[in-house]
Amino acid sequence: MATVDEVELLPDPEQHKLLGATLERVNRVSNAARAAALAANTFEGAPLRELVKAEVARAKLPDPFVRPILDRVEASLRRRAGKQPKFSTFQ
């Protein structure tokens, strides 16, 4: 029977810096999308997705970020309806 070896890859310093910068951009987009959703009184579904897509496009992030940002903004709106918490820098 074959064995499986696990390997943990760590980013080099340049990749680490790029990953941190990308996460900061995602958090800024999440904050902007959440604020836009609250202003438009939109909390789920296609209207929220369109708001998130617009913010992702404005920040020039790739389209694959739409779904994870939509999920986290939607969850945030469900948890704290009426409050406006911010996503922290490295959340």
N, C-alpha and C positions, 0 to 999 in steps of 0.2 A: 504494500500500500504506500502510495506517495505521501510525503509530508509537505506541509505548507509552511514556508518561512515567512514571517511577518517582517516588513521593513517599514520604518517610519522615516519619511522624507521631510527634511526641514528646509524652508526656503533660505536662499542665500541672502545677504544683507540688502541687495538691490531689490530682490523679489519681496522681501519683507516690507520694505519701504513702499513699494508699489501696492501691495495688498492693503496696507494701512491707509494709503491715500484713497484707494477704491472704496474701502469701507466707510471712510469719512464722507465721500461723495454719495454713497447709498443712503447714509443717515440723513444728509441734507435733503436729498430727494424725498425720503420718507417723511421728514418734518414738513416739507412744502406740500406734499400730497395730502397729509393729514390736515393741515391748515386749510387747504382748498376744499377738502371734503366737508369740514365743519362749516366753512363759509357757505357752501352750496347745500348744506343739510343733506348730504349724501353719505350713506353708511355702508352700502354693500352693492353687489351686482355690477351690471354693465356700466352704469354711470360712474361708479367708483373706479372701475377699471380704466375708463376713458380719462379720468383725472390723473390717475397714476401714469398712464401711457404718455400723457402730455408732459408731465413733470420729468419722466425718464428721457423723453426726446429733448426737452429744454436743457437738461444736464448733459446731453450727448452720451448717455450710457447705452450699452448694447441692449437690444430687445429682450434677451434672456433674463434681464434683471426685473422685468415688469412683474412676473409672477411672484417672486419672493417678496418684493416690495409691497405688492398688493396684499399678500397674505399677512405681512406684519402690520400694515396700516389697518386692514380690516379687523385683525385681532385686537389692536390697540383701541380702535373705535368701539368694539364690543365690550371690552373690559372697563373702559373709563368714559362712558358716554357723559358728555358735559364737561369733562376735564380736558386739559390740553398739555399732557406731558410731552417732553421732547425725547428723541432718541439720543442717547449719549454718544460721544465720539467713537468708542469702541464697543458698542453694545452688540 
